[in-house]
Amino acid sequence: MDFDRNQMKKLMILISFAIILMWLLDNLSEVWKLVSGILGIISPFVIGFAIAFIFNTPMMFLEKKLFGEKGIFSKMGQNLKRPFSYVITLILFVGILNLVSFIIVPEMINTIQDLSVKIPSYWGSIKDWTSENLKEKKQLIDWISGIDLDWEVIQSNAIAFLKSSILDWIGSTFTFASSIFSGVTTFLLAFVFSIYLLLQKETLISQLKKLIDAFFPDRIANKLLYVGTLSNSVFSSFISGQVLEAIIIGLLFFIAMIIFKFPYALMISVLIGITALIPVFGAFIGCILGGFFILVADPVKAAWFLAMFLVIQQIEGNLIYPQVVGKASGLPSVWILVAVTVGGSLMGVLGILLFIPLASVIYRLLGEYVNYRLEMKKARKGQNA
């Protein structure tokens, strides 16, 4: 009788789930409106949590190194250590953003201006070279000489292409973000909420654990706490690993470009370091942009830069990434590619950064559950034998 009752319970759960799923699919637009409305209400808290999560790792590092037992400010009052650590983290974060802007933006403007001046002369040199070295191929010379290019139109079309392709793809991240950042008030609320989370996080975590223990059975409470701990560990390790990997690859490019005397060494190495924050193919974006800048200054060095990039990319892909980020994510390459594709299509760059650790958590939990099921199956076979 107990067996029949359990079977009936499972059947009722499956039927209820199927009915709810069918209703959701039939009313998908209404459900999405409801979800969007809820997200709009809780968006300051979601954004605040994201800001706090990003700031937490460097803040705790500074708190330990500067205000810990062996820190230079170890005698500071306990109540002041966390606020000072947060303020220093915020100053460093804003300072890095401003420094990067001052390095990259002016150089990009100068390079584009140089490009508009140099490309017509490059085209003239190509015409002269073909006329001198390909005299026997008169049709080719006539065809090249007959090409009349309006460089102003080409420049405007190139800018339009960039806007409609690369910038629009990157802009999908800001489009998603702008749907959440509904105004200055939302951002200010999120910022204040992130400060509260960081300054009071131990108290909040303790209260959350008590809440879970009070309202859930021990088995479910332990699972929820385990998932939360695992998620925090994976996300923190991935973000810190990705930042460290970006810094390493940026430094490698800077050192190599200084040694081999490439132009724009500082700007391009910083640019590659920033784009390397995007997993898998971020560094390639930096390579394309950097190669484009070098091409304007010296086409021959642009070819050598491409060769240097391939060498450094092999070192990074085979030595640095597996050690720094690969262990943190714990994902096979194929699932990283899936996470990048899905996250990028849904939320742009932000989606890529979120979906890899999210996929890693799901992969770990699913793997543990599969192993548990296999052990149970093996145990049942042992009992029946």
C-alpha positions in Angstrom: 0.0 0.0 0.0 2.9 2.4 0.8 4.3 1.6 -2.7 1.0 2.5 -4.4 0.8 5.7 -2.4 4.3 6.7 -3.3 3.7 6.0 -6.9 0.5 8.0 -6.9 2.3 10.9 -5.2 5.0 10.9 -8.0 2.3 10.6 -10.7 0.4 13.6 -9.3 3.6 15.7 -9.1 4.4 14.8 -12.8 0.8 15.6 -13.9 0.9 19.0 -12.0 4.3 19.8 -13.5 3.0 19.0 -17.0 -0.1 21.2 -16.5 1.9 24.1 -15.2 4.5 23.8 -18.1 1.7 23.7 -20.7 0.1 26.8 -19.2 3.4 28.6 -19.2 4.1 27.8 -22.8 0.6 28.8 -23.9 0.9 32.2 -22.0 4.6 32.8 -22.7 4.2 36.5 -23.5 2.2 37.2 -20.4 4.7 35.2 -18.3 7.5 37.2 -19.7 5.7 40.5 -18.9 5.3 39.3 -15.4 8.9 38.3 -15.1 10.1 41.6 -16.6 7.9 43.5 -14.1 9.4 41.5 -11.2 12.9 42.1 -12.5 12.2 45.8 -12.8 11.2 45.9 -9.1 14.1 43.9 -7.8 16.7 45.2 -10.2 18.4 47.6 -7.7 19.0 44.6 -5.4 20.2 42.4 -8.3 22.6 45.1 -9.5 23.7 45.8 -6.0 24.4 42.2 -5.4 26.5 42.0 -8.6 28.5 45.1 -7.6 29.1 43.7 -4.1 30.2 40.3 -5.6 32.7 42.0 -7.9 34.1 44.2 -5.2 34.2 41.5 -2.5 37.4 39.7 -3.6 39.7 42.7 -3.9 38.2 44.3 -0.8 38.8 41.1 1.3 42.4 40.9 -0.1 43.1 44.5 0.9 41.5 44.0 4.3 43.7 41.0 5.0 47.0 42.5 3.6 46.6 46.1 5.0 44.4 45.6 8.1 45.1 42.0 9.1 47.3 40.8 11.9 50.5 41.3 9.8 49.2 44.4 7.9 50.7 47.8 8.2 47.4 49.2 9.7 46.7 46.2 11.9 46.1 48.4 15.0 43.2 50.2 13.4 39.8 49.7 15.1 37.8 46.6 13.9 34.9 48.8 12.9 37.0 50.9 10.6 38.9 48.1 8.7 36.0 47.1 6.4 34.9 50.7 5.5 38.5 51.7 4.7 39.1 48.5 2.6 35.9 49.3 0.6 36.9 52.9 0.0 40.4 51.9 -1.2 38.8 49.3 -3.5 36.4 51.8 -4.9 39.2 54.4 -5.5 41.3 51.7 -7.3 38.4 50.6 -9.4 37.5 54.1 -10.6 41.2 55.0 -11.0 41.8 52.0 -13.3 38.8 52.8 -15.4 39.9 56.4 -15.8 43.5 55.4 -16.5 42.5 53.0 -19.2 40.2 55.6 -20.8 43.1 58.1 -20.9 45.4 55.5 -22.5 43.2 53.9 -25.1 40.7 56.6 -26.2 43.2 59.3 -27.3 45.4 56.8 -29.1 42.4 55.4 -31.0 41.3 58.8 -32.1 44.9 59.6 -33.3 45.1 56.3 -35.1 41.8 56.8 -36.9 43.0 60.3 -38.0 46.3 58.8 -39.2 44.4 56.2 -41.1 42.3 58.7 -43.0 45.5 60.4 -44.1 47.7 57.3 -44.9 45.3 55.0 -46.7 45.0 57.2 -49.8 48.8 57.3 -50.0 49.0 53.5 -49.5 46.6 53.1 -52.4 48.6 55.3 -54.6 51.7 53.3 -53.8 49.9 50.1 -54.8 49.0 51.6 -58.1 52.6 52.7 -58.7 54.0 49.3 -57.8 51.6 47.4 -60.1 52.4 49.8 -63.0 56.2 49.2 -62.5 56.2 45.5 -61.8 53.2 44.1 -63.7 53.7 45.8 -67.0 52.9 42.6 -69.0 49.5 42.3 -67.3 47.9 45.4 -68.9 44.3 44.4 -68.1 45.1 44.2 -64.3 46.9 47.6 -64.4 44.0 49.2 -66.3 41.5 47.7 -63.8 43.4 48.9 -60.8 44.0 52.3 -62.3 40.4 52.6 -63.2 39.3 52.2 -59.6 38.3 55.6 -58.3 37.7 55.4 -54.5 36.0 58.1 -52.5 37.8 57.8 -49.2 35.3 59.9 -47.3 32.5 57.6 -48.3 34.6 54.6 -47.5 35.5 56.0 -44.1 31.8 56.7 -43.3 30.8 53.2 -44.5 33.5 51.6 -42.3 32.3 53.5 -39.3 28.7 52.4 -40.1 29.9 48.8 -40.4 31.6 48.9 -37.1 28.5 50.3 -35.5 26.3 47.7 -37.0 28.5 44.7 -36.2 31.1 44.8 -33.5 29.7 47.8 -31.6 26.2 46.5 -31.8 27.3 43.1 -30.5 29.0 44.7 -27.6 26.1 47.0 -27.3 23.8 44.1 -26.6 25.4 43.9 -23.2 24.6 47.6 -22.5 21.1 47.1 -24.0 20.5 44.4 -21.5 22.0 46.5 -18.7 20.0 49.6 -19.7 16.8 47.6 -19.4 17.8 47.0 -15.8 19.4 50.4 -15.1 16.2 52.3 -15.5 17.6 55.5 -14.1 20.0 57.2 -11.8 17.8 56.4 -8.8 18.0 52.6 -9.6 21.8 52.8 -9.8 22.1 54.8 -6.5 19.9 52.3 -4.7 22.0 49.5 -6.1 25.2 51.2 -5.0 23.9 51.8 -1.5 22.6 48.2 -1.3 26.1 46.9 -2.4 27.8 48.9 0.4 25.4 47.5 3.0 26.0 44.0 1.7 29.8 44.3 1.8 29.9 46.0 5.2 27.4 43.7 6.9 28.0 40.5 4.9 28.9 38.2 7.8 25.8 39.2 9.7 23.6 38.8 6.6 25.0 35.3 5.8 24.5 34.2 9.4 20.8 35.4 9.3 20.3 33.7 6.0 21.6 30.4 7.4 19.2 30.7 10.3 16.3 31.4 8.0 17.1 28.3 5.9 17.5 26.1 8.9 14.2 27.4 10.4 12.0 26.9 7.3 13.5 23.8 5.6 14.2 20.2 6.7 17.8 19.5 7.5 18.3 17.5 4.3 17.1 20.4 2.0 18.7 23.1 4.2 22.1 21.3 3.8 21.7 21.1 0.1 20.8 24.8 -0.2 23.7 25.8 1.8 26.0 23.5 -0.2 24.8 25.0 -3.5 25.2 28.5 -2.2 28.8 27.8 -1.0 29.7 26.1 -4.3 28.3 28.9 -6.3 30.2 31.5 -4.3 33.4 29.6 -4.6 33.1 29.0 -8.4 32.0 32.5 -9.3 34.7 34.1 -7.1 37.4 31.8 -8.4 36.3 32.3 -12.0 36.2 36.1 -11.8 39.6 36.4 -10.0 41.1 33.9 -12.3 39.8 35.7 -15.4 41.2 39.0 -14.2 44.5 37.5 -13.3 44.7 35.8 -16.7 43.9 39.1 -18.4 46.7 40.9 -16.4 49.2 38.2 -17.3 48.5 38.2 -21.0 48.5 42.0 -21.1 51.9 42.0 -19.4 53.2 39.4 -21.8 52.2 41.5 -24.8 53.7 44.7 -23.2 57.0 43.0 -22.5 57.2 41.4 -26.0 56.2 44.6 -27.8 58.8 46.6 -25.9 61.5 44.1 -26.7 60.6 44.0 -30.4 59.9 47.7 -30.6 56.3 47.6 -31.8 54.4 50.9 -31.9 51.6 51.6 -29.4 53.0 49.0 -27.0 51.2 50.4 -23.9 47.9 51.1 -25.6 47.7 47.7 -27.4 48.8 45.7 -24.4 46.2 47.4 -22.2 43.5 46.9 -24.9 44.3 43.2 -25.2 44.3 42.9 -21.4 40.8 44.4 -21.3 39.4 42.3 -24.1 40.9 39.2 -22.6 38.4 39.6 -19.7 36.0 38.1 -22.3 36.5 34.4 -22.1 37.7 32.3 -25.1 37.9 34.8 -27.9 38.3 38.2 -26.1 42.1 38.3 -26.8 41.4 37.8 -30.5 39.3 41.0 -30.5 42.2 42.9 -29.0 44.6 41.3 -31.6 42.4 42.5 -34.5 42.2 46.1 -33.1 45.9 46.1 -32.2 47.0 44.8 -35.5 44.8 47.4 -37.2 46.6 50.2 -35.3 50.1 48.8 -36.1 49.1 48.4 -39.8 48.6 52.1 -40.0 52.0 52.8 -38.6 54.0 50.0 -40.2 52.4 47.2 -42.4 55.4 44.9 -42.0 55.4 45.1 -38.3 51.6 44.3 -38.3 52.5 40.9 -39.9 55.1 40.3 -37.2 52.6 41.3 -34.6 50.2 38.7 -35.8 52.9 36.0 -35.6 53.8 37.2 -32.1 50.1 37.1 -31.1 49.8 33.5 -32.3 52.9 32.4 -30.2 51.7 34.2 -27.0 48.1 32.9 -27.6 49.5 29.3 -27.7 51.4 29.9 -24.5 48.3 31.4 -22.9 45.9 28.7 -24.1 48.1 25.8 -23.2 49.8 27.0 -20.0 48.2 30.0 -18.4 44.4 29.5 -19.0 44.2 25.9 -17.9 46.1 26.7 -14.7 44.5 30.0 -13.8 41.0 29.8 -15.2 40.5 26.2 -16.3 40.8 24.8 -12.8 38.4 27.5 -11.4 35.6 26.8 -13.9 36.1 23.0 -14.0 34.3 22.9 -17.4 35.4 20.9 -20.4 36.2 23.0 -23.5 33.0 22.1 -25.3 30.8 23.2 -22.4 32.7 26.5 -22.2 32.0 27.1 -25.8 28.3 26.3 -25.3 28.2 28.7 -22.3 29.9 31.5 -24.3 27.6 31.0 -27.2 24.3 31.0 -25.2 25.4 33.7 -22.8 26.7 36.0 -25.6 23.5 35.6 -27.6 21.3 36.4 -24.7 23.2 39.1 -22.8 26.3 40.0 -24.7 29.6 40.3 -22.9 27.9 40.2 -19.5 26.2 36.9 -20.4 29.5 35.4 -21.3 31.0 36.3 -18.0 28.0 35.0 -16.1 27.2 31.8 -18.0 30.6 30.1 -17.7 30.6 30.0 -13.9 26.8 29.3 -13.9 27.4 26.4 -16.3 30.3 25.2 -14.1 28.0 25.1 -11.0 25.3 23.2 -13.0 28.0 20.8 -14.4 29.4 20.1 -10.9 26.0 19.5 -9.3 24.8 17.3 -12.2 28.0 15.3 -12.1 27.6 14.7 -8.3 24.0 13.7 -8.8 24.9 11.3 -11.6 27.6 9.7 -9.5 25.2 9.4 -6.6 22.6 7.6 -8.9 25.2 5.2 -10.2 26.3 4.3 -6.7 22.7 3.7 -5.6 22.2 1.6 -8.7 25.3 -0.4 -7.9 24.2 -0.9 -4.3 20.8 -2.2 -5.4 22.5 -4.7 -7.8 24.7 -5.8 -4.9 21.6 -6.4 -2.7 19.8 -8.4 -5.4 22.8 -10.6 -6.2 
